[in-house]
């Protein structure tokens, strides 16, 4: 089962390299590799969760996708990077709102 997920990640990497390298060069190759690895990790996490070996929450998958999106935006130098990065960080922090609140309480308590 793990082999299939790695093949999906590698296959997406090859297809994205074919599409992105002619347009973006080495940046396209790095984006394709990042997306391929992320795809494999997310599929493995979902399979492990279905098998009961690992408990993965939706916010983990969402934050992983947002980080990938952030790297893609940085790699392509789209628009105002600071504003986009800030929005993506805020979205990740909102996904972990309870955990961030607990962390702030622990830090301020000392």
N, C-alpha and C positions, 0 to 999 in steps of 0.2 A: 504494500500500500504506500509506504514512504517513497519507494522508487517511482511510482506513478506521479506523486506530487512533485518530486524533484524534476521529473521529465516535463511536467507542465511548466514549472518555473524556467527550466532551460529552454523549452520551446518558445515561451513568451519572450525570453531574452533574445533568441535568434531572430524571431519575427520583428521585434522592436528594433534590433540592431539593423536589420535590412531596411526598415522604414526611416529610422532616425539618423543613421550615420551619414547618408548622402546629404541630408539637410543641415545637420548640426555638428558633424565631425565627432571628435572625441567626447564632447559633451553629450551627444546623442548616445554614444556607447555607454557612458556612465549612467545615464538615465535609464537605459534599457536594462543594464545590469541591476540597478537598484530595484526597478519594478519586478524583474524576474525573481530576485532573492526574496523580496517582500511577498510576492505571490506564493512562493513555496512555503515560507514561514506561516503565513495566514492559513493556507490549506492544511498544513501539518497541525496547527493549533486547533482548527475546527475538527479534524479527524480525531485527534486525541481527546477532545472534549466529548465527541459522540461516543467514543469508546470508554469514557469515564476515567481516563488517565490524567486529565488535566481540566481544571476549571478556568475557562476563559470567558471574560465578560465582554459584552458588546463594546463598552467604552475602550477596551484595550485595542480591539480591531479598528475602531474609529480613530483613536489617537495614532495608531500605526499608519493608517492611510493618510491622515493629516500631515504627519511627518514626511511621508513620501511626497505628498503634494508640495510641501514646503521646499524640499530639495529640488523638485522639478522646476518650481517657480524660480528658485535661486539659479539653477543651471541655465534656464532660458532667459534670465534677466528681464522678466516681464514687469512692466509698469513700475510702480513704486514699491521696491522690495521691503522697505521698513514697514510700510502700512500693511502689506500682505502678511509679512512675518508676524506682526503684532496681532492681526486678526486670527491667524492660525494658532498662535500660542494661547490666546484668549479662549478659543474653541476647545483646545486640549484641557486648559485649566477648568473650564466649565464642565467638561466630561468627568473630571476628578474633583468636583466641587466639595464633596464631603471630606475626601482625604486631605485636600488643601486646607480646609477649615480645621481639621484635627491637627495638622502639622503646625498651623499658625497658633493654635491654642497651646500646644506643647512648647513651642519656642517662646511665646510671650509669658508663659507660666514660670519659667526659670529665672 
